Amino acid sequence: MSAPPNRSIDDETDARGYSTVSFLSDYGNVDEFVGIVKAVIADLAPHVAVIDITHEIAAFDVRAGSLSLARSIQYLPSGVVLAVVDPGVGTSRRAIAVEVAGGAGVIVGPDNGLLAPAVAMAGGADRAVVLDRTEWHLDAPGATFAGRDVFAPVVAQLCNGVPLEELGTLIDADLLLPGVVPVPREEDGGLACEVTWVDRYGNCQLNLGPDDIASWGDRVRITINGTSRSAAIVSTFADIGAGIALVIDSYGMLAVCADRQSAALELGLASGTAVHLSPLTDDDRTDAPTTSVSLRTKPVA
């Protein structure tokens, strides 16, 4: 999220404030939670369009939510971003709003590490407030639905042009709770990494990119759950052929994939699964054509 060139920050909002809200949560789409949050926003700021990033973050999985938001943030329009994965709702954890990109956007949600990676991707925090001005909140019958009672009305008022500093007390933006983003480490002559995301196709994104292993050539040794095999590094799913390969995915990261099948299902991979990559030896390269795995044909749910 950044201000487009040749446009002032004033151009990013109209007289009513921001006109777009991008919304991510772990609420799912079975219960009424998403609809109620959007209804509160629509009631208080009817000019606003709401973009649903996703509401299928696994329940309580702050890290998965933070990584999804970080992957998305650069593609979101200027405006307000509302992110709610909030297992500590109703406790002393802070509700915050963070201004980014010179005022082109504000990211709103719990201060539990969920927002930090996206704030960093947006260039860092300009200002931040803790949302302690309760006159802007809804009267709450209980403390467990901050999305409806705190975040939605605050988001609406930002869209109505209420200044950030009127919605809460300014806090040191450098003291926001950091996100937990895994980094690869050198181990046993290679890199120990992990699966950070499994998409609906069963592609398993790793926490490293092609530049991290650029000197290793176009094939590597990949070890998963104690089993090692060689794998090619390719650009498309169609280039994989039989077995698995490392694909440079749409975010520029390496992902363990199979062609039109679920690598996660076949290899028993999930978010957090450890994966070890290492360069191939000369013997490995000689054997490489015979070490690919043949995956069973299974429908992908």
Secondary structure as GFF3:
##gff-version 3
##sequence-region A 1 301
A	DSSP	three_ten_helix	9	12	.	.	.	ID=ss1
A	DSSP	beta_strand	20	25	.	.	.	ID=ss2
A	DSSP	alpha_helix	33	44	.	.	.	ID=ss3
A	DSSP	beta_strand	49	54	.	.	.	ID=ss4
A	DSSP	alpha_helix	62	72	.	.	.	ID=ss5
A	DSSP	three_ten_helix	73	75	.	.	.	ID=ss6
A	DSSP	beta_strand	79	84	.	.	.	ID=ss7
A	DSSP	beta_strand	95	100	.	.	.	ID=ss8
A	DSSP	three_ten_helix	101	103	.	.	.	ID=ss9
A	DSSP	beta_strand	105	110	.	.	.	ID=ss10
A	DSSP	alpha_helix	116	121	.	.	.	ID=ss11
A	DSSP	beta_strand	125	130	.	.	.	ID=ss12
A	DSSP	three_ten_helix	134	136	.	.	.	ID=ss13
A	DSSP	alpha_helix	146	146	.	.	.	ID=ss14
A	DSSP	pi_helix	147	151	.	.	.	ID=ss15
A	DSSP	alpha_helix	152	159	.	.	.	ID=ss16
A	DSSP	three_ten_helix	164	166	.	.	.	ID=ss17
A	DSSP	beta_strand	169	171	.	.	.	ID=ss18
A	DSSP	three_ten_helix	173	175	.	.	.	ID=ss19
A	DSSP	beta_strand	185	187	.	.	.	ID=ss20
A	DSSP	beta_strand	190	198	.	.	.	ID=ss21
A	DSSP	beta_strand	204	206	.	.	.	ID=ss22
A	DSSP	three_ten_helix	210	216	.	.	.	ID=ss23
A	DSSP	beta_strand	219	224	.	.	.	ID=ss24
A	DSSP	beta_strand	227	234	.	.	.	ID=ss25
A	DSSP	three_ten_helix	237	239	.	.	.	ID=ss26
A	DSSP	beta_strand	244	248	.	.	.	ID=ss27
A	DSSP	beta_strand	254	258	.	.	.	ID=ss28
A	DSSP	alpha_helix	263	267	.	.	.	ID=ss29
A	DSSP	beta_strand	274	279	.	.	.	ID=ss30
A	DSSP	alpha_helix	282	287	.	.	.	ID=ss31
A	DSSP	three_ten_helix	288	290	.	.	.	ID=ss32
###
